[in-house]
Amino acid sequence: MTGEISSIDSTRPSIARVYDYLLGGKDNYAVDREIGDVFKRDLPGSVAIAFANRAALVRAVGEIVATTEVRQFIDLGSGLPTADNVHQVAQRQDPRARVVYVDTDPQVLVHGRALLEENGLTRVVPVDVRDPEAVRNHPDIVELIDFDRPVAVVFSAILHHVNDEEDPAGIVRYWYDQVPAGSHFFVSHFRSGNNPETAEAERVLQGTFGRGRWRTDDEIESLLDGLEILEPGIVPASLWRSGAAERELTVWERLIAAGMARKR
């Protein structure tokens, strides 16, 4: 989420590449693995956050296509391509689905464009999500997304990388104003547990990247002000529409929440 697009720097860690490493990907460097290993070694079990988040995103996209008329997705802060990306999940159910990924990490752009160069209904836009007007006015967004029809706006594991002074609620509100009734918003977010694990994970991210904000369920819900939050509300991502029997979650599984909302 840097302000300008730059070349790939293998000497500085990247949020997208650390996340890729935690998910078992190969698009990362030693400097990213060093940060990732802090979570693996010093915060055992924390990798569950990444997997729970990804699974909830896949379920959300699938449900939107299966149960609504929404066929347009804007994935803000999309990160590196992995298995079951938004366009793959959506287009399996409806090949007409349109997807725009938004990210400024240069490695995301390189890999994303290579992956999508033969997919005319999917684009990668190199704009900072903290500048929503620039995203909205990007030529690829203007060409591919019809804002007279409902849109799914995806904030998967991105708003917790927007610090309070950068107004994450204002970013959501901007998109609320841009899309018509029937549009859906999916949010996943670090969920504060008011425990040592939360404090240590937040310390690592803030110390490395200067961002990474754990928020309470009420704070996460407030980011969706004005939207109708759908069942089951803001809950741990592992439980969000998983269809699984209720079970005792690990402390780490409780530290990532998910929720979906609709513009009425």
Buried (B, 14 or more C-beta within 10 A) or exposed (E): BEEEEEEBEBEEBBBBBBBBBBBEBEBBBEBBBEBBEBBBEEBEBBBBBBBBBBBBBBBBBBBBBEEBEBBBBBBBBBBBBBEBBBBBBBBEBEEEBBBBBBBBBBBBBBBBBEBBEEEEBBBBBBBBBBBBEBBBEBEBBEEBBEBEBBBBBBBBBBBBBBBEEBEBBEBBBBBBEBBEEBBBBBBBBBBBBEEEBBEBBBEBBEEBBEBBBBBBBEBBBEBBEEBEBBEEBBBBBBBBBBEEEEEEBBBBBBBBBBBBBBBE
